[in-house]
Every structure is written in structure tokens, then in C-alpha cells.
Amino acid sequence: MMNILMIEDNESVAEMMQMFFLNEGWEATFKYDGKEGLDTFLAEPNKWDMITLDLNLPGMDGMLVAREIRKVSSNVPIIMLT
């Protein structure tokens, strides 16, 4: 099973993406704030197979979140959705 962390503040986009992920049999965890998303990643950095990340987020912007993730993992795929 693929575990995806989706950090996206637009709930309708998150719900649409969740339909696609569930259709593929993938597990998705959604966070709507950059800081909360980063904290979720840092709590279990080896859990995630992929991260989708919005650029404009409350709490912490997507570029900063990506930089912080890269300090911990250089190989988890990050897809920027903006």
C-alpha cells in the first residue's frame, strides 16, 4: 500500500485528490496547514511514499516545508500542487 501525505489547505482539492487515491487503493493523510503537515512528516519520516504539497499554505509556506523535509529525507518524492 502506498502512503501519501497531502498538505493542502483547499478542502475541495483535498477531497477530489482523496477520491483518486482511494480509487488506486492508496492511503492518504491530509493536513491543511504547512506546520501541521511538516510535524506529521517529522513524526514518522519513513512512513511516507510520496508527499503532495501546496505552495500557499497557512502556518508555513510550501517551499519552506519542502526545504525542511529535504533536511530529513532526500529521496521521498514531493509533488508541488499549486
Phi and psi in radians as a Rosetta constraint file:
Dihedral C 1 N 2 CA 2 C 2 CIRCULARHARMONIC -1.609 0.35
Dihedral N 2 CA 2 C 2 N 3 CIRCULARHARMONIC 2.282 0.35
Dihedral C 2 N 3 CA 3 C 3 CIRCULARHARMONIC -1.844 0.35
Dihedral N 3 CA 3 C 3 N 4 CIRCULARHARMONIC 2.111 0.35
Dihedral C 3 N 4 CA 4 C 4 CIRCULARHARMONIC -2.037 0.35
Dihedral N 4 CA 4 C 4 N 5 CIRCULARHARMONIC 2.307 0.35
Dihedral C 4 N 5 CA 5 C 5 CIRCULARHARMONIC -1.792 0.35
Dihedral N 5 CA 5 C 5 N 6 CIRCULARHARMONIC 2.072 0.35
Dihedral C 5 N 6 CA 6 C 6 CIRCULARHARMONIC -1.948 0.35
Dihedral N 6 CA 6 C 6 N 7 CIRCULARHARMONIC 2.066 0.35
Dihedral C 6 N 7 CA 7 C 7 CIRCULARHARMONIC -1.915 0.35
Dihedral N 7 CA 7 C 7 N 8 CIRCULARHARMONIC 1.804 0.35
Dihedral C 7 N 8 CA 8 C 8 CIRCULARHARMONIC -2.632 0.35
Dihedral N 8 CA 8 C 8 N 9 CIRCULARHARMONIC 2.187 0.35
Dihedral C 8 N 9 CA 9 C 9 CIRCULARHARMONIC -1.529 0.35
Dihedral N 9 CA 9 C 9 N 10 CIRCULARHARMONIC -0.184 0.35
Dihedral C 9 N 10 CA 10 C 10 CIRCULARHARMONIC -1.598 0.35
Dihedral N 10 CA 10 C 10 N 11 CIRCULARHARMONIC 1.898 0.35
Dihedral C 10 N 11 CA 11 C 11 CIRCULARHARMONIC -1.110 0.35
Dihedral N 11 CA 11 C 11 N 12 CIRCULARHARMONIC -0.616 0.35
Dihedral C 11 N 12 CA 12 C 12 CIRCULARHARMONIC -1.182 0.35
Dihedral N 12 CA 12 C 12 N 13 CIRCULARHARMONIC -0.650 0.35
Dihedral C 12 N 13 CA 13 C 13 CIRCULARHARMONIC -1.136 0.35
Dihedral N 13 CA 13 C 13 N 14 CIRCULARHARMONIC -0.770 0.35
Dihedral C 13 N 14 CA 14 C 14 CIRCULARHARMONIC -1.063 0.35
Dihedral N 14 CA 14 C 14 N 15 CIRCULARHARMONIC -0.742 0.35
Dihedral C 14 N 15 CA 15 C 15 CIRCULARHARMONIC -1.134 0.35
Dihedral N 15 CA 15 C 15 N 16 CIRCULARHARMONIC -0.705 0.35
Dihedral C 15 N 16 CA 16 C 16 CIRCULARHARMONIC -1.106 0.35
Dihedral N 16 CA 16 C 16 N 17 CIRCULARHARMONIC -0.800 0.35
Dihedral C 16 N 17 CA 17 C 17 CIRCULARHARMONIC -1.113 0.35
Dihedral N 17 CA 17 C 17 N 18 CIRCULARHARMONIC -0.659 0.35
Dihedral C 17 N 18 CA 18 C 18 CIRCULARHARMONIC -1.045 0.35
Dihedral N 18 CA 18 C 18 N 19 CIRCULARHARMONIC -0.673 0.35
Dihedral C 18 N 19 CA 19 C 19 CIRCULARHARMONIC -1.042 0.35
Dihedral N 19 CA 19 C 19 N 20 CIRCULARHARMONIC -0.793 0.35
Dihedral C 19 N 20 CA 20 C 20 CIRCULARHARMONIC -1.103 0.35
Dihedral N 20 CA 20 C 20 N 21 CIRCULARHARMONIC -0.782 0.35
Dihedral C 20 N 21 CA 21 C 21 CIRCULARHARMONIC -1.107 0.35
Dihedral N 21 CA 21 C 21 N 22 CIRCULARHARMONIC -0.793 0.35
Dihedral C 21 N 22 CA 22 C 22 CIRCULARHARMONIC -1.108 0.35
Dihedral N 22 CA 22 C 22 N 23 CIRCULARHARMONIC -0.658 0.35
Dihedral C 22 N 23 CA 23 C 23 CIRCULARHARMONIC -1.053 0.35
Dihedral N 23 CA 23 C 23 N 24 CIRCULARHARMONIC -0.556 0.35
Dihedral C 23 N 24 CA 24 C 24 CIRCULARHARMONIC -1.518 0.35
Dihedral N 24 CA 24 C 24 N 25 CIRCULARHARMONIC -0.093 0.35
Dihedral C 24 N 25 CA 25 C 25 CIRCULARHARMONIC 1.419 0.35
Dihedral N 25 CA 25 C 25 N 26 CIRCULARHARMONIC 0.393 0.35
Dihedral C 25 N 26 CA 26 C 26 CIRCULARHARMONIC -1.685 0.35
Dihedral N 26 CA 26 C 26 N 27 CIRCULARHARMONIC 2.591 0.35
Dihedral C 26 N 27 CA 27 C 27 CIRCULARHARMONIC -1.598 0.35
Dihedral N 27 CA 27 C 27 N 28 CIRCULARHARMONIC 2.305 0.35
Dihedral C 27 N 28 CA 28 C 28 CIRCULARHARMONIC -2.254 0.35
Dihedral N 28 CA 28 C 28 N 29 CIRCULARHARMONIC 2.340 0.35
Dihedral C 28 N 29 CA 29 C 29 CIRCULARHARMONIC -1.974 0.35
Dihedral N 29 CA 29 C 29 N 30 CIRCULARHARMONIC 2.258 0.35
Dihedral C 29 N 30 CA 30 C 30 CIRCULARHARMONIC -1.937 0.35
Dihedral N 30 CA 30 C 30 N 31 CIRCULARHARMONIC 2.358 0.35
Dihedral C 30 N 31 CA 31 C 31 CIRCULARHARMONIC -2.243 0.35
Dihedral N 31 CA 31 C 31 N 32 CIRCULARHARMONIC 2.436 0.35
Dihedral C 31 N 32 CA 32 C 32 CIRCULARHARMONIC -1.842 0.35
Dihedral N 32 CA 32 C 32 N 33 CIRCULARHARMONIC 0.144 0.35
Dihedral C 32 N 33 CA 33 C 33 CIRCULARHARMONIC -2.428 0.35
Dihedral N 33 CA 33 C 33 N 34 CIRCULARHARMONIC 2.411 0.35
Dihedral C 33 N 34 CA 34 C 34 CIRCULARHARMONIC -1.051 0.35
Dihedral N 34 CA 34 C 34 N 35 CIRCULARHARMONIC -0.789 0.35
Dihedral C 34 N 35 CA 35 C 35 CIRCULARHARMONIC -1.127 0.35
Dihedral N 35 CA 35 C 35 N 36 CIRCULARHARMONIC -0.763 0.35
Dihedral C 35 N 36 CA 36 C 36 CIRCULARHARMONIC -1.110 0.35
Dihedral N 36 CA 36 C 36 N 37 CIRCULARHARMONIC -0.706 0.35
Dihedral C 36 N 37 CA 37 C 37 CIRCULARHARMONIC -1.109 0.35
Dihedral N 37 CA 37 C 37 N 38 CIRCULARHARMONIC -0.767 0.35
Dihedral C 37 N 38 CA 38 C 38 CIRCULARHARMONIC -1.094 0.35
Dihedral N 38 CA 38 C 38 N 39 CIRCULARHARMONIC -0.781 0.35
Dihedral C 38 N 39 CA 39 C 39 CIRCULARHARMONIC -1.048 0.35
Dihedral N 39 CA 39 C 39 N 40 CIRCULARHARMONIC -0.673 0.35
Dihedral C 39 N 40 CA 40 C 40 CIRCULARHARMONIC -1.118 0.35
Dihedral N 40 CA 40 C 40 N 41 CIRCULARHARMONIC -0.769 0.35
Dihedral C 40 N 41 CA 41 C 41 CIRCULARHARMONIC -1.083 0.35
Dihedral N 41 CA 41 C 41 N 42 CIRCULARHARMONIC -0.837 0.35
Dihedral C 41 N 42 CA 42 C 42 CIRCULARHARMONIC -1.130 0.35
Dihedral N 42 CA 42 C 42 N 43 CIRCULARHARMONIC -0.493 0.35
Dihedral C 42 N 43 CA 43 C 43 CIRCULARHARMONIC -1.148 0.35
Dihedral N 43 CA 43 C 43 N 44 CIRCULARHARMONIC -0.573 0.35
Dihedral C 43 N 44 CA 44 C 44 CIRCULARHARMONIC -2.550 0.35
Dihedral N 44 CA 44 C 44 N 45 CIRCULARHARMONIC 1.215 0.35
Dihedral C 44 N 45 CA 45 C 45 CIRCULARHARMONIC -1.105 0.35
Dihedral N 45 CA 45 C 45 N 46 CIRCULARHARMONIC -0.441 0.35
Dihedral C 45 N 46 CA 46 C 46 CIRCULARHARMONIC -1.516 0.35
Dihedral N 46 CA 46 C 46 N 47 CIRCULARHARMONIC -0.067 0.35
Dihedral C 46 N 47 CA 47 C 47 CIRCULARHARMONIC -1.314 0.35
Dihedral N 47 CA 47 C 47 N 48 CIRCULARHARMONIC -0.522 0.35
Dihedral C 47 N 48 CA 48 C 48 CIRCULARHARMONIC -1.612 0.35
Dihedral N 48 CA 48 C 48 N 49 CIRCULARHARMONIC 2.259 0.35
Dihedral C 48 N 49 CA 49 C 49 CIRCULARHARMONIC -1.547 0.35
Dihedral N 49 CA 49 C 49 N 50 CIRCULARHARMONIC -0.412 0.35
Dihedral C 49 N 50 CA 50 C 50 CIRCULARHARMONIC -2.837 0.35
Dihedral N 50 CA 50 C 50 N 51 CIRCULARHARMONIC 2.634 0.35
Dihedral C 50 N 51 CA 51 C 51 CIRCULARHARMONIC -2.202 0.35
Dihedral N 51 CA 51 C 51 N 52 CIRCULARHARMONIC 2.283 0.35
Dihedral C 51 N 52 CA 52 C 52 CIRCULARHARMONIC -1.844 0.35
Dihedral N 52 CA 52 C 52 N 53 CIRCULARHARMONIC 2.390 0.35
Dihedral C 52 N 53 CA 53 C 53 CIRCULARHARMONIC -2.446 0.35
Dihedral N 53 CA 53 C 53 N 54 CIRCULARHARMONIC 2.208 0.35
Dihedral C 53 N 54 CA 54 C 54 CIRCULARHARMONIC -1.446 0.35
Dihedral N 54 CA 54 C 54 N 55 CIRCULARHARMONIC 2.664 0.35
Dihedral C 54 N 55 CA 55 C 55 CIRCULARHARMONIC -1.410 0.35
Dihedral N 55 CA 55 C 55 N 56 CIRCULARHARMONIC -0.761 0.35
Dihedral C 55 N 56 CA 56 C 56 CIRCULARHARMONIC -1.695 0.35
Dihedral N 56 CA 56 C 56 N 57 CIRCULARHARMONIC 1.737 0.35
Dihedral C 56 N 57 CA 57 C 57 CIRCULARHARMONIC -2.225 0.35
Dihedral N 57 CA 57 C 57 N 58 CIRCULARHARMONIC 2.613 0.35
Dihedral C 57 N 58 CA 58 C 58 CIRCULARHARMONIC -1.268 0.35
Dihedral N 58 CA 58 C 58 N 59 CIRCULARHARMONIC 2.716 0.35
Dihedral C 58 N 59 CA 59 C 59 CIRCULARHARMONIC 1.507 0.35
Dihedral N 59 CA 59 C 59 N 60 CIRCULARHARMONIC -0.873 0.35
Dihedral C 59 N 60 CA 60 C 60 CIRCULARHARMONIC -2.865 0.35
Dihedral N 60 CA 60 C 60 N 61 CIRCULARHARMONIC 2.277 0.35
Dihedral C 60 N 61 CA 61 C 61 CIRCULARHARMONIC -1.281 0.35
Dihedral N 61 CA 61 C 61 N 62 CIRCULARHARMONIC 2.782 0.35
Dihedral C 61 N 62 CA 62 C 62 CIRCULARHARMONIC -1.056 0.35
Dihedral N 62 CA 62 C 62 N 63 CIRCULARHARMONIC -0.622 0.35
Dihedral C 62 N 63 CA 63 C 63 CIRCULARHARMONIC -1.124 0.35
Dihedral N 63 CA 63 C 63 N 64 CIRCULARHARMONIC -0.713 0.35
Dihedral C 63 N 64 CA 64 C 64 CIRCULARHARMONIC -1.186 0.35
Dihedral N 64 CA 64 C 64 N 65 CIRCULARHARMONIC -0.705 0.35
Dihedral C 64 N 65 CA 65 C 65 CIRCULARHARMONIC -1.022 0.35
Dihedral N 65 CA 65 C 65 N 66 CIRCULARHARMONIC -0.814 0.35
Dihedral C 65 N 66 CA 66 C 66 CIRCULARHARMONIC -1.065 0.35
Dihedral N 66 CA 66 C 66 N 67 CIRCULARHARMONIC -0.748 0.35
Dihedral C 66 N 67 CA 67 C 67 CIRCULARHARMONIC -1.060 0.35
Dihedral N 67 CA 67 C 67 N 68 CIRCULARHARMONIC -0.730 0.35
Dihedral C 67 N 68 CA 68 C 68 CIRCULARHARMONIC -1.190 0.35
Dihedral N 68 CA 68 C 68 N 69 CIRCULARHARMONIC -0.676 0.35
Dihedral C 68 N 69 CA 69 C 69 CIRCULARHARMONIC -1.097 0.35
Dihedral N 69 CA 69 C 69 N 70 CIRCULARHARMONIC -0.731 0.35
Dihedral C 69 N 70 CA 70 C 70 CIRCULARHARMONIC -1.145 0.35
Dihedral N 70 CA 70 C 70 N 71 CIRCULARHARMONIC -0.414 0.35
Dihedral C 70 N 71 CA 71 C 71 CIRCULARHARMONIC -1.168 0.35
Dihedral N 71 CA 71 C 71 N 72 CIRCULARHARMONIC -0.445 0.35
Dihedral C 71 N 72 CA 72 C 72 CIRCULARHARMONIC -1.764 0.35
Dihedral N 72 CA 72 C 72 N 73 CIRCULARHARMONIC -0.678 0.35
Dihedral C 72 N 73 CA 73 C 73 CIRCULARHARMONIC -2.412 0.35
Dihedral N 73 CA 73 C 73 N 74 CIRCULARHARMONIC 2.132 0.35
Dihedral C 73 N 74 CA 74 C 74 CIRCULARHARMONIC -1.636 0.35
Dihedral N 74 CA 74 C 74 N 75 CIRCULARHARMONIC -0.065 0.35
Dihedral C 74 N 75 CA 75 C 75 CIRCULARHARMONIC -2.112 0.35
Dihedral N 75 CA 75 C 75 N 76 CIRCULARHARMONIC -0.111 0.35
Dihedral C 75 N 76 CA 76 C 76 CIRCULARHARMONIC -1.243 0.35
Dihedral N 76 CA 76 C 76 N 77 CIRCULARHARMONIC 2.220 0.35
Dihedral C 76 N 77 CA 77 C 77 CIRCULARHARMONIC -1.144 0.35
Dihedral N 77 CA 77 C 77 N 78 CIRCULARHARMONIC 2.359 0.35
Dihedral C 77 N 78 CA 78 C 78 CIRCULARHARMONIC -2.105 0.35
Dihedral N 78 CA 78 C 78 N 79 CIRCULARHARMONIC 2.140 0.35
Dihedral C 78 N 79 CA 79 C 79 CIRCULARHARMONIC -1.909 0.35
Dihedral N 79 CA 79 C 79 N 80 CIRCULARHARMONIC 2.091 0.35
Dihedral C 79 N 80 CA 80 C 80 CIRCULARHARMONIC -1.509 0.35
Dihedral N 80 CA 80 C 80 N 81 CIRCULARHARMONIC 2.143 0.35
Dihedral C 80 N 81 CA 81 C 81 CIRCULARHARMONIC -1.987 0.35
Dihedral N 81 CA 81 C 81 N 82 CIRCULARHARMONIC 2.078 0.35
